[in-house]
Amino acid sequence: MNTHDLEAFLAVVETGSIVAASTRLNVTQPGITRRIQNLEHTLGAALLDRQSKPLRPTAAGREAYEHARRVLRSLEDMKSGLSRDAPVTGEFRLGITPSLSEAALAAPVDRLRGDFPQLTLQITAGWSPQLLARVSRSELDAAAVGLVDGQEPPADLAADDLGAQPVVLIASRELDIPEHATLRDLSRFPWVMNPDGCGFRAALKRSFEAARLPFHIGVEALSADLRLSLVERGLGIGLVTAAAFAANPPPASIKRIDSSDFHPQVRAWVVYRPPLGRLGRPITTFRDALATAFAASHSRFQEKPDPVRAAGRQGKKNQARAG
């Protein structure tokens, strides 16, 4: 067994094909195949299900993948050295859930690139449950996820709590929704939501079911910009995090809705599998920068008035003056 065999096996598992692994490692396809066969011969087990498309690891292959990642990471740690001043090299596979991506892909990523210029970032977007599973399987080194307040990451992962982020309800001013709406008021309208698989959507559905109220999805859309456009056109109620609301306030045609008995929140976490090794400093840097970004956006959210309400108040003042 040698490290080249391990690298080939990891590349096939992570890309799903011999062709893609060959491209990643700049090794011929027959060379990749030989390395996989060498590893299987050494371990005495089939590591890949060759009938599946894309290629998937067998049960033995999944276990071998975990060990191989740890072995190669340990070697990378040795190369980087024990000095805190040693440059961090290699790959950093980071997952980010869409609800946090706007905050996570700006200053925190800039900070990573500035502090660790020799580190190659591989950023993957996905729903929080999927990202948590991929970190557990060592397919990602770390992930920034958002869970409905009250839920926690799996016990096998290290998790840093970045605090709760309020979720803002928004709707077109054309919809007859009270600005201070009850859950029953909200149940009369359709929703513009992420496709099924979004953890917050599932929690929202459970809230309505617990109250024995209908929950109707009017439109499913993955793009945040598209969802905002659909909400603006009156096709349903939408959700945005306080961070996104503060960074990009919606147009004046959209109003913010406060609910007297419904206060959704999403809690942000940075999760990873210990030991951190060479990626300890990058993960800490990303976590701290993300926490700072959330704190700043939350402060802006608290300070900035709702643009629609501000416009309404100004309009009333103008009418009073004219009267």
C-alpha positions in Angstrom: 0.0 0.0 0.0 1.2 3.5 -0.8 -0.1 7.0 -0.7 -0.6 7.1 -4.5 -3.1 4.2 -4.2 -4.9 6.0 -1.4 -5.0 9.3 -3.4 -6.5 7.5 -6.4 -9.1 5.7 -4.4 -10.2 9.0 -2.7 -10.3 10.8 -6.0 -12.6 8.1 -7.5 -14.9 8.1 -4.5 -15.2 11.9 -4.5 -15.6 12.4 -8.2 -17.6 9.3 -9.0 -15.6 8.1 -12.0 -12.2 6.9 -13.2 -12.2 9.6 -15.9 -12.7 12.5 -13.4 -10.2 11.0 -11.0 -7.7 10.7 -13.8 -8.2 14.4 -14.7 -7.9 15.5 -11.0 -4.6 13.6 -10.4 -3.2 14.0 -13.9 -2.8 10.2 -14.2 -3.9 8.0 -17.0 -7.1 6.1 -16.6 -5.4 2.7 -16.7 -3.0 4.1 -14.0 -6.0 5.0 -11.8 -7.5 1.5 -12.3 -4.2 -0.2 -11.4 -3.9 1.8 -8.2 -7.4 0.9 -7.1 -6.7 -2.7 -7.8 -3.5 -2.6 -5.9 -5.3 -1.2 -2.9 -8.1 -3.7 -3.1 -5.5 -6.5 -3.3 -3.7 -5.2 -0.3 -6.8 -4.9 1.8 -8.4 -8.1 0.5 -11.8 -6.4 -0.2 -13.7 -4.8 -3.1 -13.8 -1.1 -2.4 -16.0 0.1 -5.3 -19.4 -1.0 -6.6 -18.5 -1.1 -10.3 -22.1 -1.6 -11.3 -23.2 1.8 -10.1 -23.1 5.0 -12.1 -21.5 7.1 -10.8 -19.1 4.7 -9.0 -19.9 4.4 -5.3 -17.9 2.8 -2.5 -18.9 -0.5 -1.0 -19.4 -0.9 2.7 -15.7 -1.8 3.0 -14.9 1.1 0.7 -16.7 3.6 2.9 -14.7 2.5 5.9 -11.5 2.5 3.8 -12.3 6.0 2.7 -12.5 7.3 6.3 -9.1 5.7 7.1 -7.5 7.0 3.9 -8.6 10.6 4.6 -7.1 10.5 8.1 -3.8 9.0 6.8 -3.4 11.5 4.1 -4.4 14.4 6.3 -1.8 13.3 8.9 0.8 13.3 6.2 -0.2 16.8 5.1 0.1 17.9 8.7 3.6 16.5 8.9 4.5 18.4 5.7 3.1 21.6 7.0 5.1 21.2 10.2 4.2 21.9 13.8 5.0 25.6 13.6 2.1 28.0 13.7 4.0 30.1 11.2 4.3 27.3 8.6 2.1 27.9 5.5 -1.0 25.9 5.2 -1.3 24.1 1.9 -3.5 21.6 0.2 -7.3 21.6 -0.1 -10.0 23.0 2.2 -13.4 21.5 1.3 -16.0 23.8 2.7 -19.7 23.3 2.6 -22.2 26.3 2.9 -26.0 26.1 3.1 -27.8 28.5 0.8 -29.5 30.4 3.7 -26.1 31.4 4.9 -24.2 31.7 1.7 -24.7 35.4 1.2 -23.0 36.2 4.5 -20.5 33.4 4.2 -19.1 34.0 0.8 -18.0 37.6 1.2 -15.7 38.8 4.0 -15.1 35.3 5.6 -13.9 33.8 2.3 -11.8 36.9 1.6 -10.2 36.5 5.0 -9.4 32.9 4.3 -7.8 33.7 1.0 -5.8 36.5 2.5 -4.5 34.6 5.5 -3.9 31.3 3.7 -3.0 32.1 0.1 -1.5 28.6 -0.6 -4.7 26.9 0.5 -7.1 25.7 -2.3 -10.7 26.4 -1.4 -13.4 24.0 -2.7 -16.8 25.4 -1.8 -19.9 23.3 -2.0 -23.5 24.5 -1.6 -26.2 22.2 -0.2 -29.0 21.8 2.3 -27.8 21.5 5.9 -28.8 17.8 6.4 -26.8 16.9 3.3 -23.8 18.9 4.4 -23.8 17.4 7.9 -23.8 13.9 6.4 -20.9 14.8 4.1 -18.9 16.2 7.0 -19.6 13.0 8.9 -18.4 10.9 6.0 -15.3 13.1 5.7 -16.3 14.2 2.2 -16.1 17.8 3.5 -13.6 19.2 6.0 -16.1 21.7 7.5 -19.5 23.2 6.8 -21.5 26.3 7.8 -25.1 25.1 8.3 -28.3 26.6 9.5 -30.6 24.5 11.7 -34.0 25.4 13.1 -33.5 26.8 16.6 -33.7 23.9 19.0 -32.0 21.4 16.7 -28.3 20.5 17.1 -25.7 18.9 14.8 -24.9 15.2 15.2 -23.0 14.2 18.3 -20.1 12.8 16.3 -19.2 16.2 14.9 -17.5 19.1 16.6 -19.8 22.2 16.3 -19.4 25.8 17.1 -22.6 27.7 17.7 -22.7 31.1 16.0 -26.0 32.1 17.5 -29.6 32.4 16.3 -30.5 34.4 13.2 -34.1 35.7 13.0 -36.0 34.8 9.9 -38.1 37.5 8.3 -41.5 36.9 6.7 -42.0 39.0 3.6 -44.9 39.4 1.1 -46.1 41.7 -1.6 -48.1 44.7 -0.4 -50.8 43.6 -2.8 -51.6 40.6 -0.6 -54.1 41.2 2.1 -51.8 40.1 5.0 -51.9 42.0 8.2 -48.5 43.4 9.2 -49.0 41.7 12.6 -50.4 38.4 11.5 -51.2 35.2 13.5 -50.3 31.8 12.3 -53.9 31.3 11.2 -53.7 34.5 9.1 -50.6 33.1 7.4 -52.2 29.8 6.8 -54.6 31.4 4.3 -51.8 32.2 1.8 -49.4 30.1 -0.3 -45.7 30.1 0.3 -42.7 30.6 -2.0 -40.1 28.2 -0.7 -36.9 26.2 -1.4 -37.5 22.8 -2.9 -38.1 19.9 -0.6 -35.0 18.9 1.4 -34.6 22.3 3.1 -34.7 21.7 6.8 -36.4 25.0 7.6 -39.2 24.3 5.2 -39.8 21.0 7.0 -39.9 22.7 10.4 -42.3 25.3 9.0 -44.6 22.6 7.8 -44.5 20.9 11.2 -45.5 24.2 12.9 -48.6 24.5 10.8 -49.5 20.8 11.2 -49.1 21.1 15.0 -51.6 24.0 15.0 -53.8 21.9 12.6 -53.6 24.6 10.0 -53.1 24.2 6.2 -49.6 24.8 4.8 -49.6 25.3 1.0 -46.5 25.6 -1.2 -47.4 27.9 -4.1 -44.0 27.9 -5.8 -40.7 26.0 -5.3 -37.6 27.8 -6.4 -33.9 27.3 -5.5 -32.7 30.7 -6.5 -33.0 33.4 -3.8 -33.4 36.1 -6.5 -36.1 34.2 -8.2 -38.0 33.6 -4.9 -37.8 37.3 -4.1 -39.2 38.1 -7.6 -42.1 35.7 -7.1 -42.9 37.1 -3.7 -42.9 40.6 -5.2 -45.4 39.5 -7.8 -47.8 38.4 -5.1 -47.4 34.6 -5.6 -46.9 33.9 -1.9 -45.2 34.5 1.4 -41.4 34.3 1.4 -38.6 33.9 4.0 -35.2 35.6 4.3 -32.7 35.6 7.1 -32.1 38.8 9.0 -28.5 38.8 7.6 -29.9 38.7 4.0 -32.6 41.3 4.8 -30.0 43.7 6.2 -27.5 43.2 3.4 -30.1 43.6 0.6 -33.4 45.1 1.8 -36.2 44.1 -0.5 -37.9 46.6 -2.8 -40.6 48.9 -1.5 -43.3 46.8 -3.1 -42.5 44.1 -0.5 -43.5 44.4 3.1 -42.1 42.7 6.2 -44.7 40.8 8.3 -44.4 40.3 12.1 -46.3 37.4 13.6 -47.7 37.5 17.1 -47.5 33.8 17.6 -44.9 32.6 15.1 -41.2 33.6 15.5 -39.0 31.5 13.3 -35.3 31.4 13.8 -32.4 29.6 12.3 -29.2 28.9 14.3 -25.9 29.0 12.5 -23.2 26.4 13.2 -19.7 25.6 11.9 -19.2 21.9 12.0 -16.1 19.7 11.4 -14.6 16.4 12.4 -11.8 16.4 14.9 -8.8 16.2 14.9 -8.4 19.3 12.9 -4.7 19.0 12.1 -3.4 21.4 9.5 -6.9 22.8 8.9 -7.4 24.0 12.5 -6.3 27.5 11.8 -8.3 28.0 8.6 -11.5 26.6 10.2 -11.0 28.9 13.2 -10.4 31.9 10.9 -13.5 31.1 8.9 -15.6 30.6 12.0 -14.5 33.8 13.6 -15.0 35.8 10.4 -18.4 34.4 9.9 -19.5 35.2 13.4 -18.3 38.7 12.9 -20.3 39.0 9.7 -23.4 37.7 11.4 -23.0 40.1 14.3 -22.6 43.1 11.9 -25.6 42.1 9.8 -27.8 41.6 12.9 -26.8 45.0 14.2 -27.8 46.5 10.8 -31.0 44.6 10.9 -31.9 46.0 14.3 -30.9 49.5 13.4 -32.5 49.8 9.9 -36.2 50.4 9.8 -38.3 48.4 7.4 -38.1 50.5 4.1 -41.8 49.9 3.4 -42.9 51.1 6.9 -40.5 54.0 6.8 -42.0 55.0 3.4 -45.5 54.7 4.9 -44.7 56.8 7.9 -43.2 59.5 5.7 -46.2 59.4 3.4 -48.5 59.9 6.4 -46.4 62.9 7.5 -46.6 64.4 4.1 -50.4 64.0 4.0 -50.6 65.6 7.4 -48.6 68.6 6.3 -50.7 68.9 3.1 -53.8 68.7 5.2 
